Amino acid sequence: MSKPITRDKLVDMRRHLHAHPELSNQERETSRYVQERLAEFGFDEVEVVAGTGVVALVEGTAPGAEDGPTLAYRADIDALPIEEANDVDYTSRNEGVMHACGHDVHTTIGLGVAAEVLRRRDELAGRVKFIFQPAEEATPQDEPVGAEKMALAGVLDDPKVDAMFALHCQPALDVGTIGHTGGPVWASSGLVDIEITGKKAHGALPHEGVDAGLVASQIVVSLQSVISRMTDAREACVLSFGEISAGDSYNILPERAKMTGILRSLSAEVSDAAETKIRQMAERIAEGFGAEADVSFTQGARPVHNDIELEEATVDILRDALPDGTLVDFPPQLAAEDFSAFSRRVPGCYLFLGIRNEAEGITSGLHTPTFDVDEDCLPLGVEAMTTALLETARRRTGQG
């Protein structure tokens, strides 16, 4: 591929991916599409990792390339179990599945950057590994998934990655902008499961039983004080319960109740402290009513923190290369992302890509059925990340 990748080509790839979304660990056609495009661009060797993940390497030919760094760029490829409500030509053709988090955009930009870096390999003083990752949206489970599975499979090795980059759609930012956070990016995510065991009794005779539903209600309300009164107000932490169930008859006090929620924080230390307090409070409240509380936590994604030195250097590179006003400050988010599986092993820089266009009605949030993007974000994302990779490699070989 000798000519620069065009906006039209990027739009075509993005719309194909958007129309054919696949759930976590089911991204077989998406993986095949990525492999086909990489071959089209001129990649000779492409590796399939962790089931549906794809990895490709570009070896630079600039002076000093053999001694230069190995950088990596990550794009996630999976979609969400959401029924799309957009009336567009490229709407999802897979019922109940939608690219509602912009992974179609991420994959397209990853492909575009791969094409450009390969085309400009004579400017690359090092090498770049492109990692197309499955199952970013997968929920916590007993065995590693997503980024953790790819990391354990060795994608950061052979050659060893020195620094890693990623870009994520952000509907709070206008198209034409790129946000940087100055350190923390995404929160940790953990599941909180609490099961209450009481004693059944007729609703007319509550004194003869232990109402697990009442105990659960008390616990849900009381646990909010873990955030409001037991956590430093300067530390971001969120506890929310989205599932509560108890009982099977309107006139029988339930013997069991179950609650499942999420705990989010930008700090592992804050999350650990909150877990201890949640467990203590739930058990003691249940005991006070004569019930038992079984509390368990399932670790999901860990906090994503940028390497400060790498982020600052990348922002400086992009400020010099892109129009004034493109780089903007953006606050850390309490949603979660599994990029931390990479960035806790090697220095990482994770940026946000503006996709919002209020004049065109493109304003919906992530994980909503009307999510869409202004496709002008595509060439900007490719230009920005190609520039960041080439210039970072150049500077690290002492040429900058």
N, C-alpha and C positions, 0 to 999 in steps of 0.2 A: 504494500500500500504506500505509494509514493506521494500522494496528495493529502493535505490535511483533511481530517474527518469533517464532514459538513453538518450543519444544523439539521438539514433534512434527514441525513442518515441517523443522527441521534434520535430525532423525533420518531422515525420509523421503528427503531429498535425499542424505544420506550413504549410506544403504543402496542407493539406486538407483545411485549412482556406484560403490559397492563391487561391486555385482553386474555392472556393465558396464565393467570395466577395459580400457584400451587402452594399447599400448606407445608408447614415445617416437616422436614424429612421425607417429603413426597415430591421434591422438586426435580423429578427426572427429566421432564421436557425442558424445563428452564436450564438445567445443567447441560443438556445436549445443545440447546440454543447458544449458550455461552461458549461451549467448545467449538461449535461451528463458526461463530463470529471470530473467535481468536484465530482459527485456522485461515479464515478469509483474510485476516489482517496480516498473516505471514508468520504466525507462531508455529514452529515445527514440533515442539514438545509441550504437551499439556497433560497435567496429572489430575486424576480424579481422587479425591481424598474424603474420608468420612462419609462415604455413601454417595452424596450428590454434590459435595464441594469440588471446586475446580481451582487449580493453582497453575500459574504460568510465570516464566522467568524471562526477563530481558537482560542480556549481558551488554553493558555499554562498550563502546569502542573509542571513547574520548581518551586523550592522553592521561595516563595514570589510572585508567579504569580498573586494571587488574588489582590495584591496591586500594580502590575506593570502597565505600560502604555498601552494604546491602540494605536497601530500603524496602518497605512493603506497603501496599495499598489494599485496603479491605473494602469489599462491597457485599452486603447481605442480599440474599436472593429470594427469601420465602415471603408468603402472603398471609393474610388473616382470614378467619372464618366469619366474614361479614358479607352480607348481600348488598351489592352495589346499587345505589339509587341514581347514579349519574346517567343522563340521556346523551351519550356521546357515541361516536362511531367505534371507539376502542373500548367500550364498556366490557366488563368481565364476561367471558363466555363460560366460565366455570361457576355454576350455580352455588351460591353461598360462600364463595371465596373471592377475595378482593385484595388488590395492592392498596391498602388504606394507610400504609405507613411510609410509602415512597420508596420501597425497595426496588421497584421497577426503575425508578430514577437512579438509585444508587448503583444498580447493576449496569444500567446504560452508561453512566459516567465512568464506572470502572472499566467498561469495554472501550469507551472513548479515550480514556487516559492510556490504557494499554496500547491502543493503536498509535497514539501520538508519541509515546515514549519509544516504542519500537521503531517508528518512522524516523525519530530523531536520536537514534541510539549513538550516533557519532558525537552527540553533545552530552552523553551520559557517562560521567566519571564514576562508574560503579555498576551496580545492578539493581533492578527493581523486581520484586516478587508481587504478583497480583493474586490476591486471595478472594475468591468468590465463595462466601460462606453460607451454608444452609442453616435453617432452624434457629435464627435469632429470636423468633417469636415463641419458641417452645417454652412450656412451663417447667418449673423445677421438677426433677425426678431423680430416681436413685442413681442412674448412670449419666455421665457427662453428655451434653448435647451442644449443638451450635459451635460457638467459638472455642469453648473449652475442649470439645471433642477434636476440633481441628488442631488446637495447640498441642494436645496430647499425642496427636498423630504425627507431630513433628514439622508442621508447616513453618515454624520459626527457625528451623535448623536447615543445614545443608543446602545452601549456605546460611549461616547464622544471620538473622535479621538484627540490624543495629537500631532501627527506628521505624515506626509504623504510623500510617496516616489513615484517616477516615473522614467522611463527610455525610451529614444527615439532613434530610429535608426539614425545614422549620416554617410552618405556616404563620407564625407570629412575625416573621421577617419578610419584608418586601423583596420581590424578585429583583436581582441586581445587587444584592448584598450578601455578605458572608459574615457570620457571627463567631466571635471567639470569647471564651469565658474566663480566661485567666487562671486556670487550674481545674477546680471541680467542674464536671460536665453533667454526668448522670448519677442518680442515686443508686444505692444498693436496693435489692428487692428480695424480700423473704415472705414465704407463706406462714401464717399463724393459724394453727388449728387448735381449737379448744373444745373438748367434749365433756359435758356435765352429766354426772350420774346421780339421780335422786331416787325417789320412790313414788310409784303410781298411787293415785287415790282418786276417788270420785270428786268431781268439781264442787259438789255440795259439802264435802267433808275434807277440806284442804289440810286440816290439822292432823289427819291420819297419814299424810304423805309428805314428800319433799318435792316441791314444784321445780323441776329442772328448767322450765321455761322462765320462771321468775328469777332464778339464780343467773341464768344466761343474760337476762335483761339487765340485772344489776351489774354484772361483769362488763358488758359492753359499754354502759354509761360510765362506770368507774374507771375503766382503762383509758379513757380520754385524758384523765389527769396525769397519766404517764407522760403525755406530750406537753400538756399545758402547765403542769406543776412540778414534774420530776425531771424534765429535760431543759437544759440551758436554752433560753429563748433565742439566743444568737445562733443556735445550731438547728439546721433544717431537719425535721423528722415528722413523719406522717404515719398514723395508724388508722386503717379503715377496714371495717367488716362489711363485705358484700354479700355473704351468705349466712343466714341464720335459719335453723330448722329445729322444730320440736313438736312432738305429739302426733297423734293420728285420729283423735276424736275430740269434738268440741266440748265434751263434758267430763273428760278424764285428764287429770293433771299428768303431764308427760314425765316419764321416768328418765328420758335422755334428751339432751339438747346438744346441738353442734353448731359451732361458729367457725367460719373461715374468712380470713382477711389478709391484708398486706401490711408490711412494715417497710417504710422507705426512709433512707437517710443518706446524706452525703458523706458520712463518716462511719467507718466500721466500728470504731470505739463507741459512738453514740448508739448504733444498732445493738451492739452487745449489751450495753447497759440497759437499753429499753427492753430487750428480751428478758433479762433477769427480773426486772420490775414487773413485767407483764405476767410472768410465771408466778412470782410471789403473790401478787395481788389477786389473780384468778383463783389460786389455790386457797388463799385465806378467806376470800369472800365465800367460796363454795363451802368451806369448812364451817363458817359461821352459820350457814343455813342447814348444816347437816348433810351436805352433798359432797361429792368429790369432783375435782377438775383435773383432767388430763390435758396438759399443754404441750404442744410440739411445734417445732420450727423447721422449715425446709429452706435451706439457703438457695436463693436464685442468683441473679446477676449481682456481682460485687460493684462497689462504686467505681465509676470511670473518672480518673483524674489525669489531666494532661501533664506531661513533663514540662515544667515551667520554661526551662531553657529552650526546649524544642519548639514549644508553642510560640514563644516570643520571637525566635528566629524565623519561624514560618510566617508569622504575621508581618514581620519586617519585609520578608521577601515579597509577599503578596501586596503590601502597600506600595512597594516600589514598582510592581509590575501592572497593577490594576488601576482603574480610574479612581480619583479621589472619592471618598465616601463609600467605597465598596466594603471595606472592613469596618465592622461595627462591634461595639461591646454588647454582649448578650449574657443574661444570668444563667447559672446552672439550673438544670431541670430535675424535678423529683420523679420523673418517669425513669425507667431503667433500660439498660442496654448491656449486652454481654461482651462488648468490645474490651471490657476489663480483663477478660481471659487472656487477651494479647498484651494490653498496656500495663498489666502488673508484672509481666515477664520482660518486656522491652519498653523503652521510652515511647510514648504515644502522643500524637497530636490529633485531636478530634474537633472538627469545625462544623458549624451549621450553615446550610445553604438556604437562602431566602427563596420562597416559592409563591408568596402571596401577591395577588393582584386584585385589589378591591374593586377597581373599575370594571374588571371582567367577571366579578362575582366569585373569584377564587379565594375563598376565605375559610373554608372548613378545616377543622382541626384533624390531627392524626387520629386514626382508628375510628373514623366516622364514615358512614355510607356515602357521603357526598364529597369525600376528600378528592382533590385534584391539584394539579400544579400548573403554573405558568411555565411553558416549556422553554422560555428564554433562559431558564435556570440551567439547562443542559450544557450549552456551549460555555457558559461561565464556569460551571463546575469542572468541565474538562480542562479549560485553560488554566484555572487556578491550581488544580492539583498536578497537572503536568509541569507547570512552572515550579511549584513547591518541590516536587521530586527532583527535577533536573538541577535546580539551583542548590538544594540541600546537598546533593551528591557532589556538586562542583566545589562548594565551600568546604566540605569535609575532606576533600583531597588536597586542600591548601591552595585551590585555584581562585577562591573568592576573597 
